[in-house]
Amino acid sequence: MTQQTEQAAQRRVATALIIGYQRSIELLTQEINEVAKRHIPDFHRLNDAVSTFWKCNKSPIGMCVFKLSERGLKTDCRYCHQPSERK
Ligand SMILES: [Zn+2]
């Protein structure tokens, strides 16, 4: 194998790995949104974001749920009212 074909093969492997990571993250996100939708009737993935970091004892799903503003910015959690970044 020439050096060029070897580099091309390495790029294809790296691209395939990235596609796999993207697919895994998409599936997990879908599952998180389905859990939220089951327990929060007005939850919509385009308007709301479930935190994958902040646990929330007031939330029906145990994690903070942020409303997204028009610019996609997260507001405070709709249950505990803590901001998404708690510095
Ligand atoms: Zn919360």
PDB file of the backbone (N, CA, C, O) and the ligand in Angstrom, with CONECT records:
HET     ZN  A 101       1
ATOM      1  N   MET A   1       0.853  -1.195   0.000  1.00  0.00           N
ATOM      2  CA  MET A   1       0.000   0.000   0.000  1.00  0.00           C
ATOM      3  C   MET A   1       0.891   1.249   0.000  1.00  0.00           C
ATOM      4  O   MET A   1       1.818   1.353   0.803  1.00  0.00           O
ATOM      5  N   THR A   2       0.609   2.181  -0.892  1.00  0.00           N
ATOM      6  CA  THR A   2       1.398   3.415  -0.893  1.00  0.00           C
ATOM      7  C   THR A   2       0.999   4.244   0.323  1.00  0.00           C
ATOM      8  O   THR A   2      -0.015   3.991   0.973  1.00  0.00           O
ATOM      9  N   GLN A   3       1.827   5.237   0.604  1.00  0.00           N
ATOM     10  CA  GLN A   3       1.538   6.088   1.767  1.00  0.00           C
ATOM     11  C   GLN A   3       0.204   6.826   1.574  1.00  0.00           C
ATOM     12  O   GLN A   3      -0.553   7.035   2.522  1.00  0.00           O
ATOM     13  N   GLN A   4      -0.063   7.219   0.300  1.00  0.00           N
ATOM     14  CA  GLN A   4      -1.312   7.960   0.032  1.00  0.00           C
ATOM     15  C   GLN A   4      -2.545   7.093   0.249  1.00  0.00           C
ATOM     16  O   GLN A   4      -3.523   7.535   0.851  1.00  0.00           O
ATOM     17  N   THR A   5      -2.495   5.848  -0.246  1.00  0.00           N
ATOM     18  CA  THR A   5      -3.673   4.982  -0.068  1.00  0.00           C
ATOM     19  C   THR A   5      -3.832   4.611   1.404  1.00  0.00           C
ATOM     20  O   THR A   5      -4.950   4.438   1.889  1.00  0.00           O
ATOM     21  N   GLU A   6      -2.714   4.492   2.107  1.00  0.00           N
ATOM     22  CA  GLU A   6      -2.806   4.188   3.545  1.00  0.00           C
ATOM     23  C   GLU A   6      -3.450   5.358   4.301  1.00  0.00           C
ATOM     24  O   GLU A   6      -4.276   5.151   5.190  1.00  0.00           O
ATOM     25  N   GLN A   7      -3.064   6.588   3.938  1.00  0.00           N
ATOM     26  CA  GLN A   7      -3.676   7.766   4.581  1.00  0.00           C
ATOM     27  C   GLN A   7      -5.166   7.843   4.245  1.00  0.00           C
ATOM     28  O   GLN A   7      -5.983   8.175   5.103  1.00  0.00           O
ATOM     29  N   ALA A   8      -5.513   7.536   2.999  1.00  0.00           N
ATOM     30  CA  ALA A   8      -6.927   7.560   2.597  1.00  0.00           C
ATOM     31  C   ALA A   8      -7.717   6.521   3.385  1.00  0.00           C
ATOM     32  O   ALA A   8      -8.843   6.777   3.812  1.00  0.00           O
ATOM     33  N   ALA A   9      -7.108   5.328   3.577  1.00  0.00           N
ATOM     34  CA  ALA A   9      -7.772   4.273   4.352  1.00  0.00           C
ATOM     35  C   ALA A   9      -7.960   4.721   5.807  1.00  0.00           C
ATOM     36  O   ALA A   9      -9.007   4.469   6.404  1.00  0.00           O
ATOM     37  N   GLN A  10      -6.952   5.381   6.373  1.00  0.00           N
ATOM     38  CA  GLN A  10      -7.063   5.874   7.760  1.00  0.00           C
ATOM     39  C   GLN A  10      -8.165   6.926   7.879  1.00  0.00           C
ATOM     40  O   GLN A  10      -8.900   6.961   8.867  1.00  0.00           O
ATOM     41  N   ARG A  11      -8.272   7.792   6.850  1.00  0.00           N
ATOM     42  CA  ARG A  11      -9.330   8.816   6.880  1.00  0.00           C
ATOM     43  C   ARG A  11     -10.712   8.163   6.818  1.00  0.00           C
ATOM     44  O   ARG A  11     -11.644   8.598   7.495  1.00  0.00           O
ATOM     45  N   ARG A  12     -10.832   7.115   5.998  1.00  0.00           N
ATOM     46  CA  ARG A  12     -12.134   6.424   5.897  1.00  0.00           C
ATOM     47  C   ARG A  12     -12.510   5.784   7.233  1.00  0.00           C
ATOM     48  O   ARG A  12     -13.669   5.832   7.644  1.00  0.00           O
ATOM     49  N   VAL A  13     -11.525   5.183   7.910  1.00  0.00           N
ATOM     50  CA  VAL A  13     -11.792   4.572   9.220  1.00  0.00           C
ATOM     51  C   VAL A  13     -12.208   5.653  10.219  1.00  0.00           C
ATOM     52  O   VAL A  13     -13.162   5.465  10.975  1.00  0.00           O
ATOM     53  N   ALA A  14     -11.492   6.791  10.223  1.00  0.00           N
ATOM     54  CA  ALA A  14     -11.823   7.870  11.154  1.00  0.00           C
ATOM     55  C   ALA A  14     -13.227   8.395  10.883  1.00  0.00           C
ATOM     56  O   ALA A  14     -13.981   8.661  11.819  1.00  0.00           O
ATOM     57  N   THR A  15     -13.585   8.547   9.610  1.00  0.00           N
ATOM     58  CA  THR A  15     -14.916   9.033   9.246  1.00  0.00           C
ATOM     59  C   THR A  15     -15.984   8.041   9.696  1.00  0.00           C
ATOM     60  O   THR A  15     -17.022   8.444  10.222  1.00  0.00           O
ATOM     61  N   ALA A  16     -15.740   6.751   9.495  1.00  0.00           N
ATOM     62  CA  ALA A  16     -16.703   5.726   9.913  1.00  0.00           C
ATOM     63  C   ALA A  16     -16.889   5.757  11.433  1.00  0.00           C
ATOM     64  O   ALA A  16     -18.007   5.603  11.925  1.00  0.00           O
ATOM     65  N   LEU A  17     -15.798   5.956  12.175  1.00  0.00           N
ATOM     66  CA  LEU A  17     -15.897   6.033  13.638  1.00  0.00           C
ATOM     67  C   LEU A  17     -16.745   7.237  14.046  1.00  0.00           C
ATOM     68  O   LEU A  17     -17.615   7.121  14.909  1.00  0.00           O
ATOM     69  N   ILE A  18     -16.494   8.382  13.433  1.00  0.00           N
ATOM     70  CA  ILE A  18     -17.253   9.604  13.750  1.00  0.00           C
ATOM     71  C   ILE A  18     -18.735   9.386  13.459  1.00  0.00           C
ATOM     72  O   ILE A  18     -19.585   9.769  14.263  1.00  0.00           O
ATOM     73  N   ILE A  19     -19.050   8.779  12.328  1.00  0.00           N
ATOM     74  CA  ILE A  19     -20.454   8.512  11.975  1.00  0.00           C
ATOM     75  C   ILE A  19     -21.089   7.611  13.036  1.00  0.00           C
ATOM     76  O   ILE A  19     -22.249   7.803  13.402  1.00  0.00           O
ATOM     77  N   GLY A  20     -20.342   6.644  13.521  1.00  0.00           N
ATOM     78  CA  GLY A  20     -20.823   5.758  14.588  1.00  0.00           C
ATOM     79  C   GLY A  20     -21.091   6.527  15.871  1.00  0.00           C
ATOM     80  O   GLY A  20     -22.107   6.309  16.531  1.00  0.00           O
ATOM     81  N   TYR A  21     -20.176   7.429  16.226  1.00  0.00           N
ATOM     82  CA  TYR A  21     -20.382   8.235  17.449  1.00  0.00           C
ATOM     83  C   TYR A  21     -21.617   9.110  17.292  1.00  0.00           C
ATOM     84  O   TYR A  21     -22.429   9.224  18.211  1.00  0.00           O
ATOM     85  N   GLN A  22     -21.754   9.731  16.117  1.00  0.00           N
ATOM     86  CA  GLN A  22     -22.913  10.595  15.875  1.00  0.00           C
ATOM     87  C   GLN A  22     -24.204   9.801  16.004  1.00  0.00           C
ATOM     88  O   GLN A  22     -25.163  10.274  16.613  1.00  0.00           O
ATOM     89  N   ARG A  23     -24.238   8.611  15.444  1.00  0.00           N
ATOM     90  CA  ARG A  23     -25.444   7.762  15.493  1.00  0.00           C
ATOM     91  C   ARG A  23     -25.773   7.383  16.939  1.00  0.00           C
ATOM     92  O   ARG A  23     -26.933   7.433  17.348  1.00  0.00           O
ATOM     93  N   SER A  24     -24.755   7.005  17.707  1.00  0.00           N
ATOM     94  CA  SER A  24     -24.977   6.656  19.120  1.00  0.00           C
ATOM     95  C   SER A  24     -25.565   7.838  19.885  1.00  0.00           C
ATOM     96  O   SER A  24     -26.510   7.679  20.658  1.00  0.00           O
ATOM     97  N   ILE A  25     -25.000   9.022  19.665  1.00  0.00           N
ATOM     98  CA  ILE A  25     -25.479  10.216  20.367  1.00  0.00           C
ATOM     99  C   ILE A  25     -26.900  10.558  19.932  1.00  0.00           C
ATOM    100  O   ILE A  25     -27.726  10.948  20.758  1.00  0.00           O
ATOM    101  N   GLU A  26     -27.189  10.414  18.631  1.00  0.00           N
ATOM    102  CA  GLU A  26     -28.553  10.664  18.146  1.00  0.00           C
ATOM    103  C   GLU A  26     -29.559   9.721  18.807  1.00  0.00           C
ATOM    104  O   GLU A  26     -30.635  10.149  19.224  1.00  0.00           O
ATOM    105  N   LEU A  27     -29.204   8.438  18.901  1.00  0.00           N
ATOM    106  CA  LEU A  27     -30.117   7.452  19.492  1.00  0.00           C
ATOM    107  C   LEU A  27     -30.347   7.738  20.969  1.00  0.00           C
ATOM    108  O   LEU A  27     -31.475   7.641  21.454  1.00  0.00           O
ATOM    109  N   LEU A  28     -29.277   8.090  21.689  1.00  0.00           N
ATOM    110  CA  LEU A  28     -29.425   8.400  23.116  1.00  0.00           C
ATOM    111  C   LEU A  28     -30.274   9.655  23.311  1.00  0.00           C
ATOM    112  O   LEU A  28     -31.110   9.714  24.213  1.00  0.00           O
ATOM    113  N   THR A  29     -30.053  10.653  22.465  1.00  0.00           N
ATOM    114  CA  THR A  29     -30.836  11.892  22.548  1.00  0.00           C
ATOM    115  C   THR A  29     -32.307  11.604  22.307  1.00  0.00           C
ATOM    116  O   THR A  29     -33.180  12.121  23.003  1.00  0.00           O
ATOM    117  N   GLN A  30     -32.566  10.761  21.301  1.00  0.00           N
ATOM    118  CA  GLN A  30     -33.945  10.370  20.976  1.00  0.00           C
ATOM    119  C   GLN A  30     -34.590   9.679  22.183  1.00  0.00           C
ATOM    120  O   GLN A  30     -35.745   9.949  22.513  1.00  0.00           O
ATOM    121  N   GLU A  31     -33.840   8.788  22.839  1.00  0.00           N
ATOM    122  CA  GLU A  31     -34.360   8.063  23.997  1.00  0.00           C
ATOM    123  C   GLU A  31     -34.648   9.032  25.150  1.00  0.00           C
ATOM    124  O   GLU A  31     -35.681   8.925  25.810  1.00  0.00           O
ATOM    125  N   ILE A  32     -33.740   9.967  25.388  1.00  0.00           N
ATOM    126  CA  ILE A  32     -33.933  10.976  26.448  1.00  0.00           C
ATOM    127  C   ILE A  32     -35.201  11.781  26.156  1.00  0.00           C
ATOM    128  O   ILE A  32     -36.013  12.010  27.052  1.00  0.00           O
ATOM    129  N   ASN A  33     -35.368  12.209  24.906  1.00  0.00           N
ATOM    130  CA  ASN A  33     -36.544  13.003  24.540  1.00  0.00           C
ATOM    131  C   ASN A  33     -37.829  12.192  24.661  1.00  0.00           C
ATOM    132  O   ASN A  33     -38.872  12.745  25.007  1.00  0.00           O
ATOM    133  N   GLU A  34     -37.773  10.882  24.382  1.00  0.00           N
ATOM    134  CA  GLU A  34     -38.968  10.038  24.530  1.00  0.00           C
ATOM    135  C   GLU A  34     -39.348   9.882  25.998  1.00  0.00           C
ATOM    136  O   GLU A  34     -40.531   9.905  26.337  1.00  0.00           O
ATOM    137  N   VAL A  35     -38.348   9.722  26.878  1.00  0.00           N
ATOM    138  CA  VAL A  35     -38.621   9.643  28.318  1.00  0.00           C
ATOM    139  C   VAL A  35     -39.280  10.944  28.771  1.00  0.00           C
ATOM    140  O   VAL A  35     -40.275  10.918  29.495  1.00  0.00           O
ATOM    141  N   ALA A  36     -38.729  12.081  28.347  1.00  0.00           N
ATOM    142  CA  ALA A  36     -39.277  13.389  28.733  1.00  0.00           C
ATOM    143  C   ALA A  36     -40.704  13.538  28.224  1.00  0.00           C
ATOM    144  O   ALA A  36     -41.585  13.986  28.959  1.00  0.00           O
ATOM    145  N   LYS A  37     -40.932  13.167  26.976  1.00  0.00           N
ATOM    146  CA  LYS A  37     -42.264  13.314  26.370  1.00  0.00           C
ATOM    147  C   LYS A  37     -43.323  12.479  27.113  1.00  0.00           C
ATOM    148  O   LYS A  37     -44.471  12.900  27.252  1.00  0.00           O
ATOM    149  N   ARG A  38     -42.915  11.286  27.587  1.00  0.00           N
ATOM    150  CA  ARG A  38     -43.846  10.423  28.322  1.00  0.00           C
ATOM    151  C   ARG A  38     -44.286  11.052  29.644  1.00  0.00           C
ATOM    152  O   ARG A  38     -45.420  10.850  30.078  1.00  0.00           O
ATOM    153  N   HIS A  39     -43.399  11.811  30.282  1.00  0.00           N
ATOM    154  CA  HIS A  39     -43.684  12.323  31.626  1.00  0.00           C
ATOM    155  C   HIS A  39     -43.967  13.814  31.679  1.00  0.00           C
ATOM    156  O   HIS A  39     -44.459  14.320  32.688  1.00  0.00           O
ATOM    157  N   ILE A  40     -43.661  14.517  30.602  1.00  0.00           N
ATOM    158  CA  ILE A  40     -43.910  15.963  30.540  1.00  0.00           C
ATOM    159  C   ILE A  40     -44.741  16.207  29.281  1.00  0.00           C
ATOM    160  O   ILE A  40     -44.188  16.332  28.189  1.00  0.00           O
ATOM    161  N   PRO A  41     -46.081  16.276  29.430  1.00  0.00           N
ATOM    162  CA  PRO A  41     -46.966  16.306  28.260  1.00  0.00           C
ATOM    163  C   PRO A  41     -46.641  17.399  27.247  1.00  0.00           C
ATOM    164  O   PRO A  41     -46.760  17.161  26.045  1.00  0.00           O
ATOM    165  N   ASP A  42     -46.236  18.587  27.691  1.00  0.00           N
ATOM    166  CA  ASP A  42     -45.980  19.659  26.724  1.00  0.00           C
ATOM    167  C   ASP A  42     -44.510  19.736  26.309  1.00  0.00           C
ATOM    168  O   ASP A  42     -44.089  20.729  25.716  1.00  0.00           O
ATOM    169  N   PHE A  43     -43.729  18.702  26.612  1.00  0.00           N
ATOM    170  CA  PHE A  43     -42.314  18.683  26.202  1.00  0.00           C
ATOM    171  C   PHE A  43     -42.220  18.568  24.687  1.00  0.00           C
ATOM    172  O   PHE A  43     -42.904  17.755  24.067  1.00  0.00           O
ATOM    173  N   HIS A  44     -41.362  19.396  24.106  1.00  0.00           N
ATOM    174  CA  HIS A  44     -41.079  19.264  22.675  1.00  0.00           C
ATOM    175  C   HIS A  44     -39.584  19.475  22.467  1.00  0.00           C
ATOM    176  O   HIS A  44     -39.012  20.448  22.959  1.00  0.00           O
ATOM    177  N   ARG A  45     -38.960  18.564  21.742  1.00  0.00           N
ATOM    178  CA  ARG A  45     -37.495  18.594  21.602  1.00  0.00           C
ATOM    179  C   ARG A  45     -36.963  19.886  20.978  1.00  0.00           C
ATOM    180  O   ARG A  45     -35.798  20.229  21.176  1.00  0.00           O
ATOM    181  N   LEU A  46     -37.796  20.601  20.232  1.00  0.00           N
ATOM    182  CA  LEU A  46     -37.327  21.860  19.643  1.00  0.00           C
ATOM    183  C   LEU A  46     -37.451  23.030  20.614  1.00  0.00           C
ATOM    184  O   LEU A  46     -36.810  24.065  20.430  1.00  0.00           O
ATOM    185  N   ASN A  47     -38.284  22.863  21.656  1.00  0.00           N
ATOM    186  CA  ASN A  47     -38.512  23.945  22.626  1.00  0.00           C
ATOM    187  C   ASN A  47     -37.878  23.683  23.980  1.00  0.00           C
ATOM    188  O   ASN A  47     -37.691  24.606  24.773  1.00  0.00           O
ATOM    189  N   ASP A  48     -37.547  22.428  24.245  1.00  0.00           N
ATOM    190  CA  ASP A  48     -37.051  22.051  25.565  1.00  0.00           C
ATOM    191  C   ASP A  48     -35.773  21.229  25.442  1.00  0.00           C
ATOM    192  O   ASP A  48     -35.557  20.540  24.445  1.00  0.00           O
ATOM    193  N   ALA A  49     -34.938  21.312  26.462  1.00  0.00           N
ATOM    194  CA  ALA A  49     -33.713  20.512  26.482  1.00  0.00           C
ATOM    195  C   ALA A  49     -33.564  19.862  27.845  1.00  0.00           C
ATOM    196  O   ALA A  49     -33.579  20.539  28.873  1.00  0.00           O
ATOM    197  N   VAL A  50     -33.419  18.535  27.848  1.00  0.00           N
ATOM    198  CA  VAL A  50     -33.181  17.807  29.094  1.00  0.00           C
ATOM    199  C   VAL A  50     -31.693  17.875  29.396  1.00  0.00           C
ATOM    200  O   VAL A  50     -30.860  17.598  28.533  1.00  0.00           O
ATOM    201  N   SER A  51     -31.364  18.246  30.628  1.00  0.00           N
ATOM    202  CA  SER A  51     -29.956  18.258  31.015  1.00  0.00           C
ATOM    203  C   SER A  51     -29.446  16.826  31.110  1.00  0.00           C
ATOM    204  O   SER A  51     -30.133  15.949  31.635  1.00  0.00           O
ATOM    205  N   THR A  52     -28.257  16.596  30.608  1.00  0.00           N
ATOM    206  CA  THR A  52     -27.631  15.281  30.779  1.00  0.00           C
ATOM    207  C   THR A  52     -26.623  15.355  31.917  1.00  0.00           C
ATOM    208  O   THR A  52     -25.839  14.430  32.128  1.00  0.00           O
ATOM    209  N   PHE A  53     -26.654  16.483  32.657  1.00  0.00           N
ATOM    210  CA  PHE A  53     -25.687  16.678  33.740  1.00  0.00           C
ATOM    211  C   PHE A  53     -26.362  16.994  35.069  1.00  0.00           C
ATOM    212  O   PHE A  53     -26.032  16.399  36.095  1.00  0.00           O
ATOM    213  N   TRP A  54     -27.326  17.951  35.050  1.00  0.00           N
ATOM    214  CA  TRP A  54     -27.917  18.422  36.303  1.00  0.00           C
ATOM    215  C   TRP A  54     -29.091  17.549  36.737  1.00  0.00           C
ATOM    216  O   TRP A  54     -30.122  17.492  36.067  1.00  0.00           O
ATOM    217  N   LYS A  55     -28.914  16.870  37.871  1.00  0.00           N
ATOM    218  CA  LYS A  55     -30.025  16.117  38.462  1.00  0.00           C
ATOM    219  C   LYS A  55     -30.945  17.120  39.147  1.00  0.00           C
ATOM    220  O   LYS A  55     -30.510  18.177  39.605  1.00  0.00           O
ATOM    221  N   CYS A  56     -32.255  16.757  39.209  1.00  0.00           N
ATOM    222  CA  CYS A  56     -33.242  17.728  39.703  1.00  0.00           C
ATOM    223  C   CYS A  56     -34.315  16.976  40.476  1.00  0.00           C
ATOM    224  O   CYS A  56     -35.044  16.166  39.904  1.00  0.00           O
ATOM    225  N   ASN A  57     -34.416  17.247  41.795  1.00  0.00           N
ATOM    226  CA  ASN A  57     -35.398  16.496  42.581  1.00  0.00           C
ATOM    227  C   ASN A  57     -36.817  17.018  42.437  1.00  0.00           C
ATOM    228  O   ASN A  57     -37.741  16.440  43.010  1.00  0.00           O
ATOM    229  N   LYS A  58     -37.015  18.105  41.680  1.00  0.00           N
ATOM    230  CA  LYS A  58     -38.371  18.607  41.437  1.00  0.00           C
ATOM    231  C   LYS A  58     -38.898  18.193  40.067  1.00  0.00           C
ATOM    232  O   LYS A  58     -40.089  18.328  39.790  1.00  0.00           O
ATOM    233  N   SER A  59     -38.021  17.695  39.220  1.00  0.00           N
ATOM    234  CA  SER A  59     -38.397  17.317  37.857  1.00  0.00           C
ATOM    235  C   SER A  59     -39.018  15.921  37.834  1.00  0.00           C
ATOM    236  O   SER A  59     -38.532  15.032  38.533  1.00  0.00           O
ATOM    237  N   PRO A  60     -40.083  15.699  37.047  1.00  0.00           N
ATOM    238  CA  PRO A  60     -40.699  14.368  36.973  1.00  0.00           C
ATOM    239  C   PRO A  60     -39.770  13.312  36.373  1.00  0.00           C
ATOM    240  O   PRO A  60     -40.028  12.116  36.512  1.00  0.00           O
ATOM    241  N   ILE A  61     -38.696  13.734  35.710  1.00  0.00           N
ATOM    242  CA  ILE A  61     -37.752  12.747  35.164  1.00  0.00           C
ATOM    243  C   ILE A  61     -36.399  12.784  35.883  1.00  0.00           C
ATOM    244  O   ILE A  61     -35.450  12.120  35.465  1.00  0.00           O
ATOM    245  N   GLY A  62     -36.318  13.561  36.964  1.00  0.00           N
ATOM    246  CA  GLY A  62     -35.108  13.544  37.781  1.00  0.00           C
ATOM    247  C   GLY A  62     -33.940  14.333  37.237  1.00  0.00           C
ATOM    248  O   GLY A  62     -32.876  14.375  37.855  1.00  0.00           O
ATOM    249  N   MET A  63     -34.122  14.958  36.087  1.00  0.00           N
ATOM    250  CA  MET A  63     -33.074  15.793  35.506  1.00  0.00           C
ATOM    251  C   MET A  63     -33.692  17.158  35.203  1.00  0.00           C
ATOM    252  O   MET A  63     -34.891  17.260  34.942  1.00  0.00           O
ATOM    253  N   CYS A  64     -32.868  18.201  35.240  1.00  0.00           N
ATOM    254  CA  CYS A  64     -33.376  19.533  34.900  1.00  0.00           C
ATOM    255  C   CYS A  64     -33.879  19.557  33.458  1.00  0.00           C
ATOM    256  O   CYS A  64     -33.339  18.873  32.589  1.00  0.00           O
ATOM    257  N   VAL A  65     -34.905  20.344  33.221  1.00  0.00           N
ATOM    258  CA  VAL A  65     -35.452  20.519  31.870  1.00  0.00           C
ATOM    259  C   VAL A  65     -35.476  22.022  31.592  1.00  0.00           C
ATOM    260  O   VAL A  65     -36.134  22.790  32.295  1.00  0.00           O
ATOM    261  N   PHE A  66     -34.751  22.419  30.562  1.00  0.00           N
ATOM    262  CA  PHE A  66     -34.644  23.835  30.226  1.00  0.00           C
ATOM    263  C   PHE A  66     -35.495  24.163  29.018  1.00  0.00           C
ATOM    264  O   PHE A  66     -35.530  23.414  28.042  1.00  0.00           O
ATOM    265  N   LYS A  67     -36.185  25.299  29.093  1.00  0.00           N
ATOM    266  CA  LYS A  67     -36.883  25.836  27.921  1.00  0.00           C
ATOM    267  C   LYS A  67     -35.821  26.474  27.049  1.00  0.00           C
ATOM    268  O   LYS A  67     -34.891  27.102  27.555  1.00  0.00           O
ATOM    269  N   LEU A  68     -35.954  26.317  25.755  1.00  0.00           N
ATOM    270  CA  LEU A  68     -35.030  26.975  24.840  1.00  0.00           C
ATOM    271  C   LEU A  68     -35.665  28.277  24.369  1.00  0.00           C
ATOM    272  O   LEU A  68     -36.842  28.315  24.012  1.00  0.00           O
ATOM    273  N   SER A  69     -34.873  29.335  24.375  1.00  0.00           N
ATOM    274  CA  SER A  69     -35.386  30.619  23.876  1.00  0.00           C
ATOM    275  C   SER A  69     -35.375  30.590  22.348  1.00  0.00           C
ATOM    276  O   SER A  69     -34.918  29.621  21.741  1.00  0.00           O
ATOM    277  N   GLU A  70     -35.882  31.661  21.733  1.00  0.00           N
ATOM    278  CA  GLU A  70     -35.904  31.720  20.264  1.00  0.00           C
ATOM    279  C   GLU A  70     -34.523  31.566  19.663  1.00  0.00           C
ATOM    280  O   GLU A  70     -34.376  31.018  18.570  1.00  0.00           O
ATOM    281  N   ARG A  71     -33.496  32.051  20.378  1.00  0.00           N
ATOM    282  CA  ARG A  71     -32.128  31.944  19.868  1.00  0.00           C
ATOM    283  C   ARG A  71     -31.467  30.630  20.282  1.00  0.00           C
ATOM    284  O   ARG A  71     -30.268  30.439  20.080  1.00  0.00           O
ATOM    285  N   GLY A  72     -32.261  29.728  20.862  1.00  0.00           N
ATOM    286  CA  GLY A  72     -31.715  28.422  21.223  1.00  0.00           C
ATOM    287  C   GLY A  72     -30.999  28.417  22.556  1.00  0.00           C
ATOM    288  O   GLY A  72     -30.407  27.408  22.940  1.00  0.00           O
ATOM    289  N   LEU A  73     -31.047  29.551  23.280  1.00  0.00           N
ATOM    290  CA  LEU A  73     -30.383  29.609  24.578  1.00  0.00           C
ATOM    291  C   LEU A  73     -31.279  28.983  25.637  1.00  0.00           C
ATOM    292  O   LEU A  73     -32.504  29.086  25.576  1.00  0.00           O
ATOM    293  N   LYS A  74     -30.645  28.331  26.610  1.00  0.00           N
ATOM    294  CA  LYS A  74     -31.410  27.690  27.666  1.00  0.00           C
ATOM    295  C   LYS A  74     -31.788  28.695  28.740  1.00  0.00           C
ATOM    296  O   LYS A  74     -30.977  29.523  29.155  1.00  0.00           O
ATOM    297  N   THR A  75     -33.048  28.607  29.186  1.00  0.00           N
ATOM    298  CA  THR A  75     -33.490  29.428  30.312  1.00  0.00           C
ATOM    299  C   THR A  75     -33.277  28.618  31.586  1.00  0.00           C
ATOM    300  O   THR A  75     -32.638  27.566  31.548  1.00  0.00           O
ATOM    301  N   ASP A  76     -33.798  29.090  32.702  1.00  0.00           N
ATOM    302  CA  ASP A  76     -33.683  28.338  33.948  1.00  0.00           C
ATOM    303  C   ASP A  76     -34.534  27.073  33.871  1.00  0.00           C
ATOM    304  O   ASP A  76     -35.481  27.002  33.089  1.00  0.00           O
ATOM    305  N   CYS A  77     -34.192  26.076  34.686  1.00  0.00           N
ATOM    306  CA  CYS A  77     -34.959  24.819  34.727  1.00  0.00           C
ATOM    307  C   CYS A  77     -36.413  25.122  35.060  1.00  0.00           C
ATOM    308  O   CYS A  77     -36.696  25.908  35.964  1.00  0.00           O
ATOM    309  N   ARG A  78     -37.329  24.502  34.333  1.00  0.00           N
ATOM    310  CA  ARG A  78     -38.742  24.776  34.576  1.00  0.00           C
ATOM    311  C   ARG A  78     -39.246  24.216  35.897  1.00  0.00           C
ATOM    312  O   ARG A  78     -40.362  24.537  36.306  1.00  0.00           O
ATOM    313  N   TYR A  79     -38.460  23.389  36.576  1.00  0.00           N
ATOM    314  CA  TYR A  79     -38.882  22.810  37.855  1.00  0.00           C
ATOM    315  C   TYR A  79     -38.155  23.420  39.054  1.00  0.00           C
ATOM    316  O   TYR A  79     -38.805  23.869  39.998  1.00  0.00           O
ATOM    317  N   CYS A  80     -36.840  23.444  39.036  1.00  0.00           N
ATOM    318  CA  CYS A  80     -36.102  23.980  40.193  1.00  0.00           C
ATOM    319  C   CYS A  80     -35.658  25.427  39.972  1.00  0.00           C
ATOM    320  O   CYS A  80     -35.186  26.083  40.901  1.00  0.00           O
ATOM    321  N   HIS A  81     -35.808  25.921  38.748  1.00  0.00           N
ATOM    322  CA  HIS A  81     -35.499  27.314  38.391  1.00  0.00           C
ATOM    323  C   HIS A  81     -34.027  27.688  38.506  1.00  0.00           C
ATOM    324  O   HIS A  81     -33.678  28.866  38.588  1.00  0.00           O
ATOM    325  N   GLN A  82     -33.161  26.664  38.512  1.00  0.00           N
ATOM    326  CA  GLN A  82     -31.718  26.943  38.498  1.00  0.00           C
ATOM    327  C   GLN A  82     -31.288  27.181  37.055  1.00  0.00           C
ATOM    328  O   GLN A  82     -31.842  26.577  36.136  1.00  0.00           O
ATOM    329  N   PRO A  83     -30.310  28.052  36.849  1.00  0.00           N
ATOM    330  CA  PRO A  83     -29.822  28.261  35.474  1.00  0.00           C
ATOM    331  C   PRO A  83     -29.052  27.047  34.966  1.00  0.00           C
ATOM    332  O   PRO A  83     -28.577  26.226  35.750  1.00  0.00           O
ATOM    333  N   SER A  84     -28.934  26.942  33.623  1.00  0.00           N
ATOM    334  CA  SER A  84     -28.235  25.787  33.050  1.00  0.00           C
ATOM    335  C   SER A  84     -26.744  25.823  33.383  1.00  0.00           C
ATOM    336  O   SER A  84     -26.106  24.775  33.483  1.00  0.00           O
ATOM    337  N   GLU A  85     -26.180  27.032  33.558  1.00  0.00           N
ATOM    338  CA  GLU A  85     -24.769  27.118  33.974  1.00  0.00           C
ATOM    339  C   GLU A  85     -24.761  27.707  35.373  1.00  0.00           C
ATOM    340  O   GLU A  85     -25.139  28.860  35.579  1.00  0.00           O
ATOM    341  N   ARG A  86     -24.326  26.901  36.328  1.00  0.00           N
ATOM    342  CA  ARG A  86     -24.370  27.319  37.740  1.00  0.00           C
ATOM    343  C   ARG A  86     -22.974  27.590  38.227  1.00  0.00           C
ATOM    344  O   ARG A  86     -22.365  26.761  38.904  1.00  0.00           O
ATOM    345  N   LYS A  87     -22.461  28.766  37.879  1.00  0.00           N
ATOM    346  CA  LYS A  87     -21.066  29.065  38.217  1.00  0.00           C
ATOM    347  C   LYS A  87     -20.969  29.654  39.616  1.00  0.00           C
ATOM    348  O   LYS A  87     -19.872  29.970  40.078  1.00  0.00           O
TER     349      LYS A  87
HETATM  350 ZN    ZN A 101     -34.063  21.511  37.785  1.00  0.00          ZN2+
END
